[in-house]
């Protein structure tokens, strides 16, 4: 796991429903290890026969719970 430093998404906020729609358009999916207070948007960048490279954009829920599209989230450092 390698952090992607100096990205402008860190500390940006929004509502989960709006952000999920936006990330879906770029082939990101809600990571399978989400919980009601955190999650990530994941996307496969490259695949070959031996390895798969992903990018993960983590977030924390600051208001509400993740199963609510109106929940507010803040992004962490992608990796």
C-alpha positions in Angstrom: 0.0 0.0 0.0 1.5 3.3 -1.1 -0.1 6.7 -0.1 -0.6 9.2 -2.9 0.6 12.4 -1.2 -0.3 16.0 -2.1 -3.7 15.3 -3.6 -6.3 17.9 -3.5 -9.1 15.5 -2.5 -7.8 15.2 1.1 -10.1 16.9 3.6 -12.8 17.6 0.9 -16.3 17.0 2.1 -19.7 16.1 0.5 -22.7 13.9 0.8 -22.3 10.2 0.3 -25.1 10.0 -2.3 -23.7 12.7 -4.5 -20.2 11.5 -4.2 -21.2 7.9 -4.9 -22.9 9.0 -8.2 -19.8 11.0 -9.2 -17.4 8.2 -8.4 -19.6 5.6 -10.2 -19.2 7.6 -13.4 -15.5 7.0 -13.2 -15.8 3.3 -12.5 -15.2 3.5 -8.8 -17.1 1.2 -6.5 -17.8 1.3 -2.8 -15.1 -0.9 -1.2 -16.3 -4.1 0.5 -14.9 -3.2 3.9 -17.1 -0.2 4.6 -18.9 0.3 7.9 -21.4 2.9 9.0 -18.7 5.4 10.0 -16.2 4.9 7.2 -15.5 3.4 3.7 -13.7 3.9 0.5 -14.2 4.2 -3.2 -12.0 1.7 -5.1 -11.1 1.3 -8.7 -8.9 -1.2 -10.6 -6.1 0.7 -12.5 -4.4 -2.2 -14.1 -4.5 -6.0 -14.3 -2.2 -8.6 -15.7 -2.0 -12.3 -15.1 -0.2 -12.0 -11.8 -1.2 -8.8 -10.1 -4.0 -6.2 -9.9 -3.3 -2.6 -9.1 -6.1 -0.6 -7.3 -6.5 3.0 -6.2 -8.5 3.5 -3.0 -9.9 6.8 -1.8 -10.9 6.4 1.9 -13.4 8.6 3.7 -14.9 9.0 7.2 -18.5 9.7 7.9 -18.9 13.0 9.9 -22.7 13.2 10.1 -25.2 10.4 9.8 -24.5 6.8 8.7 -23.1 5.5 5.5 -26.4 3.8 4.4 -28.0 7.2 4.2 -27.3 9.2 0.9 -27.4 12.4 2.9 -24.6 11.3 5.2 -21.7 13.8 5.2 -18.2 12.4 4.5 -14.6 13.8 4.5 -11.9 12.3 2.4 -8.5 10.9 3.6 -5.3 10.3 1.7 -5.8 8.0 -1.3 -3.5 5.0 -1.8 
